[in-house]
Amino acid sequence: MTTLTIVPSLLAVAIAALVSALVNWTSRPVLQRYALARPNARSSHRIPTPQGAGIAVISATLVVALAWAAWANVAIPPALVIATIMIALVGLADDIVSLPVLVRLVLQAACVSAIVFTAPETARVVPALPLALERGLILLAGVWFVNLVNFMDGLDLMTVAEVVPTTAALMLFGLLGELSWPAALIATALCGAMLGFAPFNRPVARVFLGDVGSLPIGLLLGWCLLELAWRGQPAAALLLPAYYLADSTVTLFRRIVRCEKFWAAHRSHFYQRATDNGFTVPRVIGTVFALNLVLAGLAILTVRTGSVTATLIALLAGAIAVAFVLRRFSRPQAS
């Protein structure tokens, strides 16, 4: 078998959602007692809220994906599993004691390196580049992607609105035979786990992912997108996370240009400014979700057509759609 089939895929989504919801429901009293997220300069919430639901999401993702892989005789890279668990532990430690920035970055880089430098030499995005240079650039991009997913997880359901359309598109690529089995299994399980988490995180959220969730989600999602790029679909791999990439990267450079402490907690992201500018949380999340559906559709177009012209048009359309949303978020709404 070289492709997924629809029934096992939907069953995996349902099982991952059920496991995630069950672990969330049973662990919430413990998180309420030991892992409260108190409002700070970055927060959108106003009252202490338990964090750590990422334990449920990552557990459900790995358990379902590994069980499915064993049943289908598919090998999920051990380095990916180990790195995911390690970066989740880094996130858990940071949720509890707040690790220094440099320590976090070094540990995150080690986890990303374990994935990047154990990949086959035949896995290339730009074959014209020397392998060592390409892998070094991928390492930097991977560390940034892990962190930007964490930075963007600052509003109820925000990560759900980003991850569910992206992983659903990746699952579709698996069904169409355009994505490797391991990446498709991980994406499918992660999609279900996020759906199981969603009812607990809808406004007003009863629990947050925490770094124990956002960091490994960034790692797993980044690896799936990298696999897509390695399969000759770099345009789709850029389109799927385009909103997160644009919001976080533009915000970072703006803060650097303004000589601000860009590593410190803040409320400068476009989605955060949107709530300050009169957007309700459901409206922000609905806009991001709709944008991600558009981006997913454009990514699917590039994969299915295989046309350079269609790919360029899709990339331009995606850039315009993202710019339009960022502009809307940055402007005050009429009363």
C-alpha positions in Angstrom: 0.0 0.0 0.0 1.3 3.4 -0.9 -1.6 5.6 0.0 -4.0 6.0 2.9 -7.7 5.2 2.6 -10.6 7.3 3.8 -12.2 5.0 6.4 -9.1 4.3 8.5 -8.2 8.0 8.3 -11.5 9.1 9.6 -11.4 6.4 12.3 -8.0 7.6 13.4 -9.3 11.2 13.6 -12.2 10.1 15.7 -10.1 7.9 18.1 -7.5 10.7 18.5 -10.2 13.2 19.3 -11.8 10.9 21.8 -8.5 10.1 23.6 -7.6 13.8 23.6 -10.9 14.8 25.0 -10.8 12.1 27.7 -7.4 13.0 28.9 -8.3 16.7 28.9 -11.4 16.0 31.0 -9.6 13.8 33.5 -6.5 15.9 33.9 -8.1 19.4 34.2 -8.5 19.2 38.0 -4.8 18.4 38.4 -3.9 21.3 36.0 -6.2 23.6 37.9 -4.3 22.9 41.0 -0.7 22.8 39.8 -0.4 24.6 36.4 -2.3 27.9 36.4 -1.4 30.4 33.7 -1.7 33.9 35.4 -2.4 36.9 33.2 0.7 38.8 32.0 1.7 41.4 29.4 1.1 38.9 26.6 -2.2 37.4 27.8 -5.6 37.8 26.3 -7.2 36.1 29.4 -8.1 38.0 32.5 -8.3 35.3 35.1 -5.9 32.5 36.0 -6.6 29.5 33.8 -5.1 26.0 33.9 -2.5 25.2 31.2 -1.0 21.9 30.1 -3.7 20.5 27.8 -0.9 19.9 25.4 -0.2 16.7 27.4 -3.5 15.3 26.2 -3.0 16.5 22.6 0.5 15.2 22.2 -0.3 11.9 24.0 -3.3 11.3 21.7 -1.3 12.2 18.6 1.6 9.8 19.4 -0.5 7.0 20.7 -2.8 6.9 17.7 -0.2 7.5 15.1 2.2 4.9 16.5 -0.6 2.3 16.9 -1.8 3.0 13.4 1.8 2.8 12.1 2.3 -0.6 13.8 -0.9 -1.9 12.3 0.0 -0.7 8.8 3.6 -1.7 9.1 4.8 1.8 8.7 8.0 3.2 10.3 7.6 6.6 12.0 11.2 8.0 12.5 12.3 7.2 16.1 14.1 10.5 16.1 10.8 12.3 15.6 9.1 10.5 18.5 12.0 11.1 20.9 12.4 14.7 19.9 8.7 15.3 20.3 8.7 13.9 23.8 11.8 15.8 24.7 10.5 19.2 23.5 7.3 18.5 25.3 9.3 18.0 28.5 11.1 21.3 27.8 7.7 23.0 27.4 6.4 21.4 30.6 9.5 22.6 32.5 9.0 26.1 31.1 5.3 26.1 32.0 6.3 25.3 35.7 9.5 27.2 36.3 10.0 29.5 33.3 13.4 28.5 31.8 15.9 31.1 30.6 15.6 32.0 26.9 19.0 30.7 26.0 18.4 27.3 27.7 15.0 27.0 25.8 16.6 27.8 22.5 19.5 25.3 22.9 17.2 22.5 23.9 14.8 23.3 21.1 17.7 23.4 18.6 18.8 20.0 19.9 15.4 18.5 19.3 15.1 20.0 15.8 18.6 18.9 14.9 17.8 15.3 15.9 15.1 15.3 13.2 16.9 17.3 10.5 20.3 15.6 10.6 19.0 12.0 10.8 16.9 12.5 7.6 18.2 10.6 4.5 20.6 12.5 2.3 18.2 12.1 -0.6 15.7 14.3 1.2 16.3 17.6 -0.4 14.3 20.8 -1.0 16.9 22.7 -3.1 19.3 20.1 -4.5 21.5 22.9 -5.9 22.6 23.9 -2.4 25.3 22.0 -0.5 23.6 19.5 1.8 25.2 20.9 4.9 24.0 24.4 4.1 20.5 23.3 3.3 20.3 21.3 6.5 21.6 24.3 8.5 19.0 26.6 7.0 16.3 24.0 7.7 17.5 23.8 11.3 17.1 27.6 11.7 13.7 27.5 10.1 12.6 24.6 12.3 13.6 26.4 15.5 11.8 29.5 14.3 8.7 27.5 13.4 8.5 25.8 16.7 8.7 29.1 18.5 6.3 30.9 16.2 3.6 28.3 16.9 4.2 29.0 20.6 4.0 32.8 20.0 0.8 32.5 18.1 -0.9 30.4 20.7 -2.2 33.4 22.6 -6.0 33.4 22.0 -8.7 30.9 22.6 -9.0 28.4 19.7 -6.2 30.1 17.7 -4.0 27.0 17.4 -7.1 24.9 16.6 -8.0 27.4 13.8 -4.5 27.0 12.4 -3.7 23.4 12.9 -7.0 21.7 12.0 -7.2 23.1 8.4 -3.5 22.5 7.9 -3.5 18.9 9.1 -6.7 18.2 7.3 -5.0 19.3 4.0 -2.0 17.1 4.9 -4.3 14.2 5.5 -5.9 14.8 2.1 -2.4 14.8 0.5 -1.8 11.4 2.2 -5.0 10.1 0.7 -4.0 11.3 -2.7 -0.5 9.7 -2.4 1.2 13.1 -2.3 2.6 12.8 1.2 4.7 10.1 2.9 2.8 7.6 5.1 4.5 8.6 8.3 3.8 12.3 7.9 0.2 11.6 6.9 -0.3 9.4 10.0 1.1 12.1 12.3 -1.0 14.8 10.6 -4.2 12.8 10.8 -3.7 11.9 14.4 -2.8 15.5 15.3 -5.9 16.8 13.5 -8.1 14.5 15.6 -6.3 15.4 18.8 -6.8 19.1 18.2 -10.5 18.5 17.5 -10.8 16.7 20.9 -9.1 19.7 22.6 -11.3 22.3 20.9 -14.3 22.1 23.2 -12.1 22.8 26.2 -10.4 25.8 24.6 -13.4 27.6 23.1 -14.1 31.1 24.4 -13.9 31.5 27.3 -11.3 28.8 27.5 -11.3 26.3 30.4 -7.8 25.2 29.7 -4.8 26.2 27.6 -2.3 24.1 25.6 0.7 25.6 27.4 4.3 25.3 26.1 4.0 21.5 26.7 1.5 21.6 23.8 2.5 24.4 21.5 6.2 23.5 21.2 5.7 19.8 20.2 2.8 20.8 18.0 5.1 23.2 16.2 7.7 20.4 15.9 5.3 17.8 14.5 3.6 20.2 12.1 6.9 21.6 10.9 8.2 18.1 10.2 5.0 17.3 8.2 5.4 20.4 6.2 9.1 19.6 5.6 8.1 16.1 4.4 5.8 17.8 2.0 8.6 20.0 0.7 10.9 17.0 0.4 8.2 15.4 -1.7 8.6 18.2 -4.2 5.8 20.5 -3.0 7.6 23.5 -1.3 4.8 25.9 -2.5 2.1 23.9 -0.7 4.4 23.7 2.4 4.7 27.5 2.4 1.0 28.2 1.7 -0.5 26.0 4.5 1.2 27.9 7.4 1.3 31.3 5.6 -0.8 33.2 8.1 1.3 32.1 11.1 4.5 32.7 9.2 3.5 36.2 8.2 2.0 37.4 11.5 4.9 36.2 13.6 7.7 37.1 11.2 6.5 40.6 10.5 5.9 41.2 14.2 9.4 40.0 15.0 11.1 42.3 12.5 8.9 45.3 13.5 10.0 44.8 17.2 13.6 44.5 16.2 13.5 47.6 14.1 11.9 49.5 17.0 14.7 48.2 19.3 12.2 46.5 21.5 13.0 43.4 23.7 11.6 41.1 21.1 12.1 38.0 23.3 9.9 39.5 26.1 6.1 38.9 26.4 4.1 41.4 24.4 0.8 42.0 22.6 2.1 43.1 19.2 0.9 40.2 17.0 -1.7 41.1 14.5 -4.3 38.8 16.1 -3.7 40.4 19.5 -4.0 43.9 18.0 -7.2 42.8 16.4 -8.8 42.2 19.8 -7.5 45.6 21.0 -9.0 47.2 17.8 -12.5 46.0 18.5 -12.6 42.5 17.0 -14.3 39.9 19.2 -12.4 36.6 19.9 -14.8 34.5 17.8 -14.5 37.0 14.9 -10.7 36.8 15.0 -10.7 33.0 15.1 -13.4 32.8 12.4 -11.3 35.0 10.2 -8.2 33.0 10.7 -10.0 29.7 10.2 -11.6 31.0 6.9 -8.2 32.3 5.7 -6.6 28.9 6.5 -9.3 27.2 4.5 -8.4 29.4 1.5 -4.7 28.7 1.9 -5.4 25.0 2.1 -7.4 25.2 -1.1 -4.6 27.0 -2.8 -2.1 24.5 -1.5 -4.2 21.6 -2.9 -4.4 23.5 -6.2 -0.6 23.7 -6.5 -0.2 20.0 -5.7 -2.9 18.7 -8.0 -2.2 20.9 -11.1 1.6 20.6 -11.0 1.7 23.7 -13.1 4.3 26.4 -12.6 1.8 29.1 -13.6 -0.9 27.8 -11.3 1.6 27.6 -8.4 2.8 31.2 -9.0 -0.9 32.4 -9.1 -1.7 30.4 -5.9 1.3 31.9 -4.1 0.3 35.4 -5.1 -3.3 34.8 -4.1 -2.2 33.5 -0.8 0.1 36.5 -0.1 -2.8 38.8 -1.0 -5.2 37.0 1.2 -2.8 37.0 4.2 -1.9 40.7 3.7 -5.6 41.6 3.6 -6.3 39.9 6.9 -3.2 41.4 8.6 -4.3 44.8 7.4 -7.9 44.3 8.7 -6.5 43.2 12.1 -4.3 46.2 12.4 -7.1 48.8 11.9 -9.6 49.8 14.5 -13.2 48.6 13.9 -16.1 51.0 13.7 -18.2 51.2 16.8 
